[in-house]
Amino acid sequence: MRNLSLFAVHFLWFTSLAAGIELNADSSRDSKVHTAVTHRSPVDLAISPDQEWLVTVNETSDSASLIRVNDGQVVDELSVGSHPADVMFTPDGNKVLITSSWSGELTVAAIKDQKLTAEAVVQIGYQPCGIAITSSGDRAFVGLAAAGQVAEVDLKTASLTRRIAVGHWPRYLTLTPDDQRLAVGLGGEGKIAVLDTESGETLYDEPLASGINLGHMLTSKDGKYAYFTWMVYRNNPIDVGNLRRGWILASRIGRVRLDGPSYREAISLDVPRKAVADPHGIVISADEKRMIASAAGTHELLVYRLPDTPFVGTGGPGDLIDRGLENDRDRFDRIPVGGRPMGMQMTDNQTVYVANYLRDSVQIVDLASKEIVGEIELGESPKQSLVDQGREIFYDGTRSMDQWYSCHSCHQNGGVNSRPMDTMNDGTVRTFKTVLPLFDVAKTAPWTWHGWQDDLTEAMHKSITSTMLGEEPSAKDKHALIAYLKTLSRPPNPFRNDYELAESIDRGRALFHSSKTACADCHNGPHFTDGQVHDVGLGSADDAYEGYNTPSLIGTYQKVRWLHSGRAKTLERVVNELHSPEKVSGTDKLSEQESADLITYLKSL
C-alpha cells in the first residue's frame, strides 16, 4: 500500500503538475497479490495483444489486478492512484496504461516475471478518465473530465506534452487507425467532438439531442465510425404513459462519422415493458459481426448482429427498439450476468470478458451459448453489509417501472447530471431543475430545491415511487440506501491546490465573505449552505413554492449548469448577471478582476 501521507501525495501531485514533470515509480506502489478482504469494484479491463494477460482496474481498492488468461489466475495486484478509471495496453503489449481519476495520474506499468510493475507515474491532474493510444504506441490521449481538456502524453519520456481544450466532461475517447483524428465524448454538453490530433483543433462536433451519460467509445476497423453508448433525457412529465413510450429516459448506441461531419446515427435499445438502463461499455468482434454493449443498470449484455443493425440518422431512431431486432434473437439478444457489468474486451470473436463492478469479478461470457462460462474472483469480498445493499439499490435500474433508469442515471456516481430535469419532486409538472449532488446529503437538510422535504427516509421513498415510478421500497431498502449515500465521498477538488491560482483564490475568498457580495450570508458553514429558504428574485410563475433552499457550493467546479433552472451555463453569468451582488444585495457591480477572483474561489470549493 501507499507509504506517502495524503498531504505528501497532494503536494507531489500539484507540484509536479505545475512543473510539467513526471514521477518515477517508487515504494509507494506495491505489487503483490492482495489477500485483504475488501471490495475491488472493477470498472474496466484490458487484454494484452497476445491474449496472455488481462488487467483490471479496481475503483474502490485503488488497484490493478493482473490475471493470467489461460487459467484465470490472479497472479498480482498493483496499488495505483485513487479511483482508477481506465486501462489499456500499448499496441506492442509492452506497457499498460492506467488512469487514476481522483489523484490525477497516468500510471505507465509493465508485466515482468508475472508481476505488474509501475515504471512511471505521470501527473496530469483534473480527473483523467478514458485513454486512447496511437498505433505506434509513442503517444496517449487522456480525457480530463474536470478541466474540459484532453491531455497528450509522450510515452517515451513519460511526460505531459500539452492539454487541448474540448468542452465539458470529456471522459472517453477513441482514435482513428491512422492516428489523425480523435473522437471525444463530451458528457457535459451531449455531443461528440472530432479533433485533428496534430493541431489539436476541433474539426467538427456532432450533437446528441438531449444526450447524457456518454459511455465507452471505439473506432470501427476501417476508421469510418466512432461507436459509443449514451442515454437520452426528454423534457416530458414523469407518468406511466411517457415512461413506457420512452419519453423520459432512454438508452442508445450511436455512431458518428470520423471522415467528415454527418448527422449521428443511432439505435434505440429499450424493449417495451423491459427497458435497458445505464448502457456503459461497448465492444465489437474482430470480424465485425457482433457488437456488444454492457447494460450496467439492468445487469446484462446486449448482443447485436452488427452488419444489419438498423442505425438511423435524421428523424430516428425512434423511441423503442426496432421491431426487426426485437423479434430476431440472432440479430439482438440479452445475456443476464448480474451485478453491474462495466468495461469489456473480446477474444476469438465469441468470448467476452466483463469487468463486473458489484460482483468483484471478471466474467467470461460465450456468445455462442449465450452463457457465463467462467468467473474470476479478484479477491475475497467482505460479507454483504447494509451499505453494500444500498449500493446495489443505487445502481439498480430494475427498481424503476419497466427498468428504465436507476438512481445513478440522474446522479452519476452520486454527483450531478448535465441537464435540468423534472422529477415531480415538488408536485408540479414541467418545472425543470438541476440535479443536486448526493454528497453529504445526510448533513444538508432540508432537501429539494424548495426545501420542503425534511425527512430523508421519506425523500428516498418518494424518489423510488414518484421519480422512478417503482414499487414501494421496504423500510430496510430505504435504510440501506441512506446508509450507502452517507458513505459517498466527493472527488478531491483539482483546482484547490493549484499554486498558480492561490492569489486569485485568496482574493475571491475575501470577496465572498465581504459585505459587497454577501455570499456568506446564505452560503456559510462547513457545507456552504444555511439550510434556509430564500427568495432572491430567481423564481418563476410556475413554482409551487416561494423561494429556494440554499444549495451547497462545494464541488461547484463539477457543474455545467447553475441555479435551480440550469439557465446559467457559465459561472460568469451567475456572478455578473443572474445572481450578481447588485441584484442580490443592492451593492456595486463587480469589476472584471473581482468577477474572475470570485469565480476562481467558487471553483476551488
Secondary structure in CASP SS format (residue, H / E / C, confidence):
PFRMAT SS
TARGET T0000
AUTHOR 0000-0000-0000
METHOD secondary structure of the structure
MODEL  1
M C 1.00
R C 1.00
N C 1.00
L C 1.00
S C 1.00
L H 1.00
F H 1.00
A H 1.00
V H 1.00
H H 1.00
F H 1.00
L H 1.00
W H 1.00
F H 1.00
T H 1.00
S H 1.00
L H 1.00
A H 1.00
A H 1.00
G C 1.00
I C 1.00
E E 1.00
L E 1.00
N E 1.00
A C 1.00
D C 1.00
S C 1.00
S C 1.00
R C 1.00
D C 1.00
S E 1.00
K E 1.00
V C 1.00
H C 1.00
T C 1.00
A C 1.00
V C 1.00
T C 1.00
H C 1.00
R C 1.00
S C 1.00
P E 1.00
V E 1.00
D E 1.00
L E 1.00
A E 1.00
I E 1.00
S C 1.00
P C 1.00
D C 1.00
Q C 1.00
E C 1.00
W E 1.00
L E 1.00
V E 1.00
T E 1.00
V E 1.00
N E 1.00
E C 1.00
T C 1.00
S C 1.00
D C 1.00
S E 1.00
A E 1.00
S E 1.00
L E 1.00
I E 1.00
R E 1.00
V C 1.00
N C 1.00
D C 1.00
G C 1.00
Q E 1.00
V E 1.00
V E 1.00
D E 1.00
E E 1.00
L E 1.00
S E 1.00
V C 1.00
G C 1.00
S C 1.00
H C 1.00
P E 1.00
A E 1.00
D E 1.00
V E 1.00
M E 1.00
F E 1.00
T C 1.00
P C 1.00
D C 1.00
G C 1.00
N C 1.00
K C 1.00
V E 1.00
L E 1.00
I E 1.00
T E 1.00
S E 1.00
S C 1.00
W C 1.00
S C 1.00
G C 1.00
E E 1.00
L E 1.00
T E 1.00
V E 1.00
A E 1.00
A E 1.00
I E 1.00
K E 1.00
D C 1.00
Q C 1.00
K E 1.00
L E 1.00
T E 1.00
A E 1.00
E E 1.00
A E 1.00
V E 1.00
V E 1.00
Q E 1.00
I C 1.00
G C 1.00
Y C 1.00
Q C 1.00
P E 1.00
C E 1.00
G E 1.00
I E 1.00
A E 1.00
I E 1.00
T C 1.00
S C 1.00
S C 1.00
G C 1.00
D C 1.00
R E 1.00
A E 1.00
F E 1.00
V E 1.00
G E 1.00
L E 1.00
A C 1.00
A C 1.00
A C 1.00
G C 1.00
Q E 1.00
V E 1.00
A E 1.00
E E 1.00
V E 1.00
D E 1.00
L C 1.00
K C 1.00
T C 1.00
A C 1.00
S E 1.00
L E 1.00
T E 1.00
R E 1.00
R E 1.00
I E 1.00
A E 1.00
V C 1.00
G C 1.00
H C 1.00
W C 1.00
P E 1.00
R E 1.00
Y E 1.00
L E 1.00
T E 1.00
L E 1.00
T C 1.00
P C 1.00
D C 1.00
D C 1.00
Q C 1.00
R E 1.00
L E 1.00
A E 1.00
V E 1.00
G E 1.00
L E 1.00
G C 1.00
G C 1.00
E C 1.00
G C 1.00
K E 1.00
I E 1.00
A E 1.00
V E 1.00
L E 1.00
D E 1.00
T C 1.00
E C 1.00
S C 1.00
G C 1.00
E C 1.00
T E 1.00
L E 1.00
Y E 1.00
D E 1.00
E E 1.00
P E 1.00
L C 1.00
A C 1.00
S C 1.00
G E 1.00
I E 1.00
N C 1.00
L C 1.00
G C 1.00
H C 1.00
M E 1.00
L E 1.00
T E 1.00
S C 1.00
K C 1.00
D C 1.00
G C 1.00
K C 1.00
Y E 1.00
A E 1.00
Y E 1.00
F E 1.00
T E 1.00
W E 1.00
M E 1.00
V E 1.00
Y E 1.00
R C 1.00
N C 1.00
N C 1.00
P C 1.00
I C 1.00
D C 1.00
V H 1.00
G H 1.00
N H 1.00
L H 1.00
R H 1.00
R H 1.00
G C 1.00
W C 1.00
I C 1.00
L E 1.00
A E 1.00
S E 1.00
R E 1.00
I E 1.00
G E 1.00
R E 1.00
V E 1.00
R E 1.00
L C 1.00
D C 1.00
G C 1.00
P C 1.00
S C 1.00
Y C 1.00
R C 1.00
E E 1.00
A E 1.00
I E 1.00
S E 1.00
L C 1.00
D C 1.00
V E 1.00
P C 1.00
R C 1.00
K E 1.00
A C 1.00
V C 1.00
A C 1.00
D C 1.00
P E 1.00
H E 1.00
G E 1.00
I E 1.00
V E 1.00
I E 1.00
S C 1.00
A C 1.00
D C 1.00
E C 1.00
K C 1.00
R E 1.00
M E 1.00
I E 1.00
A E 1.00
S E 1.00
A E 1.00
A C 1.00
G C 1.00
T C 1.00
H C 1.00
E E 1.00
L E 1.00
L E 1.00
V E 1.00
Y E 1.00
R E 1.00
L H 1.00
P H 1.00
D H 1.00
T C 1.00
P C 1.00
F C 1.00
V E 1.00
G C 1.00
T C 1.00
G C 1.00
G C 1.00
P C 1.00
G C 1.00
D C 1.00
L C 1.00
I C 1.00
D C 1.00
R H 1.00
G H 1.00
L H 1.00
E H 1.00
N C 1.00
D C 1.00
R C 1.00
D C 1.00
R C 1.00
F E 1.00
D E 1.00
R E 1.00
I E 1.00
P E 1.00
V C 1.00
G C 1.00
G C 1.00
R C 1.00
P E 1.00
M E 1.00
G E 1.00
M E 1.00
Q E 1.00
M E 1.00
T E 1.00
D C 1.00
N C 1.00
Q C 1.00
T E 1.00
V E 1.00
Y E 1.00
V E 1.00
A E 1.00
N E 1.00
Y C 1.00
L C 1.00
R C 1.00
D C 1.00
S E 1.00
V E 1.00
Q E 1.00
I E 1.00
V E 1.00
D E 1.00
L C 1.00
A C 1.00
S C 1.00
K C 1.00
E E 1.00
I E 1.00
V E 1.00
G E 1.00
E E 1.00
I E 1.00
E E 1.00
L C 1.00
G C 1.00
E C 1.00
S C 1.00
P C 1.00
K C 1.00
Q C 1.00
S C 1.00
L H 1.00
V H 1.00
D H 1.00
Q H 1.00
G H 1.00
R H 1.00
E H 1.00
I H 1.00
F H 1.00
Y C 1.00
D C 1.00
G H 1.00
T H 1.00
R H 1.00
S C 1.00
M H 1.00
D H 1.00
Q H 1.00
W C 1.00
Y C 1.00
S C 1.00
C H 1.00
H H 1.00
S H 1.00
C H 1.00
H C 1.00
Q H 1.00
N H 1.00
G H 1.00
G C 1.00
V C 1.00
N C 1.00
S C 1.00
R C 1.00
P C 1.00
M E 1.00
D C 1.00
T C 1.00
M C 1.00
N C 1.00
D C 1.00
G C 1.00
T C 1.00
V C 1.00
R C 1.00
T C 1.00
F C 1.00
K E 1.00
T C 1.00
V C 1.00
L C 1.00
P C 1.00
L C 1.00
F C 1.00
D C 1.00
V H 1.00
A H 1.00
K H 1.00
T C 1.00
A C 1.00
P C 1.00
W E 1.00
T C 1.00
W C 1.00
H C 1.00
G C 1.00
W C 1.00
Q E 1.00
D C 1.00
D C 1.00
L H 1.00
T H 1.00
E H 1.00
A H 1.00
M H 1.00
H H 1.00
K H 1.00
S H 1.00
I H 1.00
T H 1.00
S H 1.00
T H 1.00
M C 1.00
L C 1.00
G C 1.00
E C 1.00
E C 1.00
P C 1.00
S C 1.00
A H 1.00
K H 1.00
D H 1.00
K H 1.00
H H 1.00
A H 1.00
L H 1.00
I H 1.00
A H 1.00
Y H 1.00
L H 1.00
K C 1.00
T C 1.00
L C 1.00
S C 1.00
R C 1.00
P C 1.00
P C 1.00
N C 1.00
P C 1.00
F C 1.00
R C 1.00
N C 1.00
D C 1.00
Y H 1.00
E H 1.00
L H 1.00
A H 1.00
E H 1.00
S H 1.00
I H 1.00
D H 1.00
R H 1.00
G H 1.00
R H 1.00
A H 1.00
L H 1.00
F H 1.00
H C 1.00
S C 1.00
S C 1.00
K C 1.00
T C 1.00
A C 1.00
C H 1.00
A H 1.00
D H 1.00
C C 1.00
H C 1.00
N C 1.00
G C 1.00
P C 1.00
H C 1.00
F C 1.00
T C 1.00
D C 1.00
G C 1.00
Q C 1.00
V E 1.00
H E 1.00
D C 1.00
V C 1.00
G C 1.00
L C 1.00
G C 1.00
S C 1.00
A C 1.00
D C 1.00
D C 1.00
A C 1.00
Y C 1.00
E C 1.00
G C 1.00
Y E 1.00
N E 1.00
T C 1.00
P C 1.00
S C 1.00
L C 1.00
I C 1.00
G C 1.00
T H 1.00
Y H 1.00
Q H 1.00
K C 1.00
V C 1.00
R C 1.00
W E 1.00
L C 1.00
H C 1.00
S C 1.00
G C 1.00
R C 1.00
A E 1.00
K C 1.00
T C 1.00
L H 1.00
E H 1.00
R H 1.00
V H 1.00
V H 1.00
N H 1.00
E H 1.00
L H 1.00
H C 1.00
S C 1.00
P H 1.00
E H 1.00
K H 1.00
V H 1.00
S C 1.00
G C 1.00
T C 1.00
D C 1.00
K C 1.00
L C 1.00
S C 1.00
E H 1.00
Q H 1.00
E H 1.00
S H 1.00
A H 1.00
D H 1.00
L H 1.00
I H 1.00
T H 1.00
Y H 1.00
L H 1.00
K H 1.00
S H 1.00
L C 1.00
END
